Amino acid sequence: MEESAVRESKYRAVHVTARRARQLQSGSSPMVPTRATKAVRIAQDEVRAGLINYVVPEGPSRKELGLPVGYTPILHT
């Protein structure tokens, strides 16, 4: 995956790849030469090559959510 997407979040990299795969399935042309036939594989190659740009929308601030500034939620699995 593209280093910046992975550095930001593994989940963001997966999300960006999935959205690009949907575009490919809808008829968009691949941006990299590939022998792959599956949209997800082609999208992964494009993300790794750094050809996919994405914008991260800003969400509400911690203050707007009513959370303390240093608050880190604990997730239970």
JOMOBEL-V469940 format. One record per residue. N is the residue number from 1. RES is the residue in one small letter. PSI is psi in whole degrees, -180 to 180 (none if undefined). Layout:
n-><N N>
res-><RES RES>
psi-><PSI PSI>
This chain:
n-><1 2 3 4 5 6 7 8 9 10 11 12 13 14 15 16 17 18 19 20 21 22 23 24 25 26 27 28 29 30 31 32 33 34 35 36 37 38 39 40 41 42 43 44 45 46 47 48 49 50 51 52 53 54 55 56 57 58 59 60 61 62 63 64 65 66 67 68 69 70 71 72 73 74 75 76 77>
res-><m e e s a v r e s k y r a v h v t a r r a r q l q s g s s p m v p t r a t k a v r i a q d e v r a g l i n y v v p e g p s r k e l g l p v g y t p i l h t>
psi-><162 136 -44 -37 -42 -40 -39 -54 137 -36 -35 -42 -42 -42 -45 -43 -43 -42 -40 -38 -39 -39 -42 -41 -25 2 1 147 142 147 -2 145 128 154 -5 148 -16 136 -40 -41 -42 -44 -41 -42 -40 -41 -44 -35 -7 23 -10 119 145 157 132 111 147 133 -175 150 164 -38 -43 -30 -8 22 146 152 -42 11 130 115 147 123 131 137 none>
